[in-house]
Amino acid sequence: MSDNYNVSASPHVRSRMTTSTIMFLVIIALLPATGYGIYHFGFNSALLVAVSIAACVLTELGYTLLTRQRMTIGDLSAVLTGLLLALNLPPSAPWWMAVIGSVFAILVVKMLFGGLGQNFMNPALAGRCFLVICFTARMTDFTYDGITGATPLALIREGSPVSLSDMFIGKIGGTIGEVSTLALLIGAVFLIIMGIIDFRISLSYLVSFVIFMGLFAGNGWNIEYLAAQLCGGGLMLGAFFMATDYVTSPITKTGRVIFGICCGLLTGVFRVFSSSAEGVSYAIIISNLLVPLIEKMTVPKCFGKGGEN
């Protein structure tokens, strides 16, 4: 047998699903949560969404023009980053914070590392964490119905009662896109049906989180408590729309499960043992940094010449 091989340029696995199509479908899936957040919190929420998207697009456009690179705003990734960043902002945040977070997310985390496909962590989450570090008071100022108060997760930590139905529907305070579990689940189901996201990451994330909270949160396997933890904060937004990011999650099936478990365990650690009642953003970012190691551990074995039998 001849040892000659036919070599062609990547990609070797082809699909009719383009990057812009995938981004567009994710944006469509986020519309229920976005629309509800704007309805729930009012005009400033709509302003933050518009400013964040515009700032992300203009930052990427300006960078590609200055560096004379190929124009990339048509793939809609900057639009999606801006939307996700806005959904992670409190509704009372000033518009200039959205601009700062957007510039950091696109310029520092995405473009300086080579653009889409080269970033080592989720740009929108990185932008949010940057804003939390720089403007902690403003990023934790949650106002609902004209009253500034604690989020349901903070109330749960204090031992105060919360309404599970209000948390599921979204009649609570929080960031723009995280309050309605129902709206997020509608978008998540749409993405799963369309084959855009892999259920392995989200499912392993949520299951490992529930197991951790049941074992270490001090409330046992109280169903109402665990359901409130699932509906509270940015867990649903993170599990279905952040952790499933193609670039910053593993490509192997086993790796996706391990990645989801890491996200779930770290979220539980932050919620139970840290000073903050939240922890989704930091959990996903830390897990993003572990992706190269996870992929190295879970790469499939080769068969045939030079491989294992």
Protein Blocks (a to p, Z undefined) as FASTA:
>chain_A
ZZbdcdddddfbdcfbdfklmmmmmmmmmmmmmmmmmmmnommlmmmmmmmmmmmmmmmm
mmmmmnopacfklnommmmmmmmmmmmpcfkbcfklmmmmmmmmmmmmmmmnnpahiacb
dfklmmmmmmmmmmmmlmmmcceehiacddfklmmmnopacdfklmmnopacddfklmpm
mlmmmmmmmmmmnomacfklmmmmmmmmmmmmmmmnonajafklmmmmmmgcjllmmmmm
mmmpmklpcfbfklmmmmmmmmmmmmmmmmmmmmbfbhmlmmmmmmmmmmmmmmmmmgcc
dehehiaZZ
